[in-house]
Amino acid sequence: MVLPPAASWKTGPSRWQRALLAALVVLVALNSAFFCLSQRWGLSSLLLLLVLAACTAAALVGLWRPQRGQLRWDGAHWHWSDPQDHAVNQLVCVLDLQRCLLLRIGSEAGVRRWLWLESSRMDAGWLALRRAVAASRHGLTHSNPRTEQSSLPG
């Protein structure tokens, strides 16, 4: 099997990520309103409402400041570049919506990041990146199949 060619993609704020943030805020507001109207107020109700608010605030902070950098596939391995360059030892595609990808990457330094990649058009660079992500789903980034021996008898 041949690995996909080199590809790279710069990350930053995206339209879909902002829309997801707005939908999350609306959903939490509706859920909180329903909760407030349907509960008898007591210590447990207030505590639950505070926990909900804290979780929402943590999600908003994480979504408001997207990771900025560049994700690169050199033909054999993934790399993440922000102010420093990191070798990526784990890449998981959490969500693939053709024009949007939600990825979770782990670097050798032990840092995990969530990346939201988006393309407004299906150009050659985006398709090359998606091929590389699809290849890494099958574990091709952890070992180089060009150097492994075939498991077939022969």
C-alpha positions as a LaTeX table, in Angstrom:
\begin{tabular}{lrrr}
\hline
Residue & $x$ (\AA) & $y$ (\AA) & $z$ (\AA) \\
\hline
Met1 & 0.00 & 0.00 & 0.00 \\
Val2 & 1.27 & 3.46 & $-0.87$ \\
Leu3 & 1.00 & 6.28 & 1.65 \\
Pro4 & $-0.68$ & 9.54 & 0.61 \\
Pro5 & 1.54 & 12.44 & $-0.52$ \\
Ala6 & 2.60 & 15.27 & 1.73 \\
Ala7 & $-0.10$ & 17.72 & 2.81 \\
Ser8 & $-0.53$ & 20.58 & 5.27 \\
Trp9 & $-3.32$ & 22.74 & 6.64 \\
Lys10 & $-3.32$ & 25.92 & 8.72 \\
Thr11 & $-5.81$ & 26.09 & 11.57 \\
Gly12 & $-7.56$ & 29.05 & 13.10 \\
Pro13 & $-11.05$ & 30.39 & 13.76 \\
Ser14 & $-13.68$ & 28.92 & 11.48 \\
Arg15 & $-17.25$ & 29.65 & 10.55 \\
Trp16 & $-18.48$ & 26.19 & 11.63 \\
Gln17 & $-16.80$ & 26.44 & 14.98 \\
Arg18 & $-18.49$ & 29.79 & 15.68 \\
Ala19 & $-21.85$ & 28.30 & 14.61 \\
Leu20 & $-21.29$ & 25.36 & 16.94 \\
Leu21 & $-20.51$ & 27.78 & 19.75 \\
Ala22 & $-23.71$ & 29.74 & 19.11 \\
Ala23 & $-25.77$ & 26.52 & 19.02 \\
Leu24 & $-24.21$ & 25.40 & 22.31 \\
Val25 & $-25.07$ & 28.71 & 23.98 \\
Val26 & $-28.69$ & 28.52 & 22.76 \\
Leu27 & $-29.02$ & 24.88 & 23.85 \\
Val28 & $-27.65$ & 25.61 & 27.33 \\
Ala29 & $-29.89$ & 28.65 & 27.71 \\
Leu30 & $-32.98$ & 26.63 & 26.78 \\
Asn31 & $-31.96$ & 23.76 & 29.03 \\
Ser32 & $-31.31$ & 26.12 & 31.95 \\
Ala33 & $-34.63$ & 27.89 & 31.45 \\
Phe34 & $-36.50$ & 24.57 & 31.40 \\
Phe35 & $-34.63$ & 23.45 & 34.50 \\
Cys36 & $-35.41$ & 26.67 & 36.38 \\
Leu37 & $-39.10$ & 26.53 & 35.50 \\
Ser38 & $-39.61$ & 22.86 & 36.35 \\
Gln39 & $-37.75$ & 22.56 & 39.67 \\
Arg40 & $-38.58$ & 23.43 & 43.21 \\
Trp41 & $-35.75$ & 25.53 & 44.46 \\
Gly42 & $-33.46$ & 24.10 & 47.06 \\
Leu43 & $-29.77$ & 23.63 & 47.69 \\
Ser44 & $-29.48$ & 20.72 & 45.24 \\
Ser45 & $-31.17$ & 22.71 & 42.45 \\
Leu46 & $-28.83$ & 25.66 & 42.94 \\
Leu47 & $-25.80$ & 23.37 & 43.07 \\
Leu48 & $-26.81$ & 21.62 & 39.85 \\
Leu49 & $-27.40$ & 24.96 & 38.12 \\
Leu50 & $-23.94$ & 26.16 & 39.21 \\
Val51 & $-22.30$ & 22.96 & 37.90 \\
Leu52 & $-24.13$ & 23.40 & 34.59 \\
Ala53 & $-22.94$ & 27.00 & 34.36 \\
Ala54 & $-19.34$ & 26.01 & 35.14 \\
Cys55 & $-19.34$ & 23.25 & 32.50 \\
Thr56 & $-20.81$ & 25.63 & 29.93 \\
Ala57 & $-18.21$ & 28.27 & 30.73 \\
Ala58 & $-15.39$ & 25.73 & 30.35 \\
Ala59 & $-16.75$ & 24.60 & 26.97 \\
Leu60 & $-17.11$ & 28.20 & 25.79 \\
Val61 & $-13.54$ & 29.06 & 26.77 \\
Gly62 & $-12.25$ & 26.03 & 24.88 \\
Leu63 & $-14.27$ & 26.79 & 21.77 \\
Trp64 & $-13.71$ & 30.54 & 21.81 \\
Arg65 & $-9.92$ & 30.27 & 21.49 \\
Pro66 & $-9.23$ & 27.81 & 18.67 \\
Gln67 & $-5.81$ & 26.27 & 18.23 \\
Arg68 & $-3.68$ & 28.20 & 15.74 \\
Gly69 & $-0.92$ & 26.47 & 13.88 \\
Gln70 & $-0.26$ & 24.11 & 11.03 \\
Leu71 & $-0.89$ & 20.38 & 10.79 \\
Arg72 & 1.53 & 18.71 & 8.36 \\
Trp73 & 1.79 & 15.25 & 6.88 \\
Asp74 & 5.26 & 14.65 & 5.42 \\
Gly75 & 4.33 & 11.44 & 3.65 \\
Ala76 & 5.10 & 9.20 & 6.62 \\
His77 & 4.40 & 11.11 & 9.88 \\
Trp78 & 2.23 & 13.90 & 11.26 \\
His79 & 3.65 & 17.15 & 12.69 \\
Trp80 & 1.97 & 20.03 & 14.52 \\
Ser81 & 3.52 & 23.50 & 14.33 \\
Asp82 & 2.53 & 26.30 & 16.65 \\
Pro83 & 5.32 & 28.45 & 18.09 \\
Gln84 & 7.18 & 25.11 & 18.36 \\
Asp85 & 7.25 & 22.06 & 16.12 \\
His86 & 5.88 & 18.83 & 17.64 \\
Ala87 & 5.85 & 15.29 & 16.29 \\
Val88 & 2.33 & 13.89 & 16.48 \\
Asn89 & 2.15 & 10.34 & 17.79 \\
Gln90 & $-1.65$ & 10.07 & 17.77 \\
Leu91 & $-4.22$ & 11.48 & 15.38 \\
Val92 & $-7.90$ & 10.56 & 15.75 \\
Cys93 & $-10.59$ & 11.82 & 13.40 \\
Val94 & $-13.55$ & 12.40 & 15.70 \\
Leu95 & $-15.88$ & 13.92 & 13.10 \\
Asp96 & $-15.66$ & 14.02 & 9.31 \\
Leu97 & $-18.23$ & 16.22 & 7.53 \\
Gln98 & $-16.46$ & 16.29 & 4.12 \\
Arg99 & $-15.67$ & 20.02 & 4.32 \\
Cys100 & $-14.96$ & 20.00 & 8.08 \\
Leu101 & $-12.83$ & 17.73 & 10.23 \\
Leu102 & $-12.65$ & 17.55 & 14.01 \\
Leu103 & $-9.34$ & 15.95 & 14.98 \\
Arg104 & $-7.77$ & 15.07 & 18.31 \\
Ile105 & $-3.99$ & 14.96 & 18.18 \\
Gly106 & $-1.45$ & 13.92 & 20.77 \\
Ser107 & 2.17 & 15.01 & 20.63 \\
Glu108 & 5.27 & 13.24 & 21.92 \\
Ala109 & 5.41 & 15.85 & 24.70 \\
Gly110 & 2.11 & 14.48 & 26.03 \\
Val111 & 0.01 & 17.48 & 24.98 \\
Arg112 & $-3.39$ & 16.77 & 23.43 \\
Arg113 & $-5.14$ & 19.25 & 21.18 \\
Trp114 & $-8.49$ & 19.41 & 19.44 \\
Leu115 & $-8.36$ & 20.83 & 15.92 \\
Trp116 & $-11.28$ & 21.98 & 13.82 \\
Leu117 & $-10.21$ & 22.04 & 10.17 \\
Glu118 & $-12.47$ & 23.56 & 7.54 \\
Ser119 & $-12.36$ & 24.19 & 3.81 \\
Ser120 & $-14.86$ & 26.29 & 1.91 \\
Arg121 & $-13.98$ & 24.47 & $-1.31$ \\
Met122 & $-12.87$ & 20.94 & $-2.06$ \\
Asp123 & $-9.51$ & 21.85 & $-3.61$ \\
Ala124 & $-6.50$ & 19.58 & $-4.11$ \\
Gly125 & $-4.84$ & 20.58 & $-0.82$ \\
Trp126 & $-7.96$ & 19.73 & 1.21 \\
Leu127 & $-8.44$ & 16.41 & $-0.57$ \\
Ala128 & $-4.78$ & 15.50 & 0.03 \\
Leu129 & $-5.18$ & 16.28 & 3.73 \\
Arg130 & $-8.34$ & 14.18 & 3.96 \\
Arg131 & $-6.58$ & 11.25 & 2.24 \\
Ala132 & $-3.75$ & 11.48 & 4.77 \\
Val133 & $-6.22$ & 11.58 & 7.68 \\
Ala134 & $-8.10$ & 8.59 & 6.24 \\
Ala135 & $-4.82$ & 6.67 & 5.89 \\
Ser136 & $-3.95$ & 7.39 & 9.52 \\
Arg137 & $-7.30$ & 5.92 & 10.60 \\
His138 & $-5.96$ & 2.56 & 9.49 \\
Gly139 & $-2.77$ & 2.94 & 11.53 \\
Leu140 & $-0.48$ & 3.74 & 8.64 \\
Thr141 & 1.15 & 6.63 & 10.48 \\
His142 & 2.47 & 4.51 & 13.33 \\
Ser143 & 4.53 & 2.23 & 11.12 \\
Asn144 & 5.87 & 2.59 & 7.66 \\
Pro145 & 4.34 & $-0.14$ & 5.46 \\
Arg146 & 7.06 & 0.39 & 2.86 \\
Thr147 & 9.61 & $-1.17$ & 5.22 \\
Glu148 & 7.44 & $-3.89$ & 6.75 \\
Gln149 & 7.48 & $-7.37$ & 5.37 \\
Ser150 & 4.33 & $-8.70$ & 3.84 \\
Ser151 & 2.25 & $-11.00$ & 6.01 \\
Leu152 & 1.34 & $-13.07$ & 2.98 \\
Pro153 & 3.36 & $-16.23$ & 2.39 \\
Gly154 & 5.47 & $-16.00$ & $-0.58$ \\
\hline
\end{tabular}
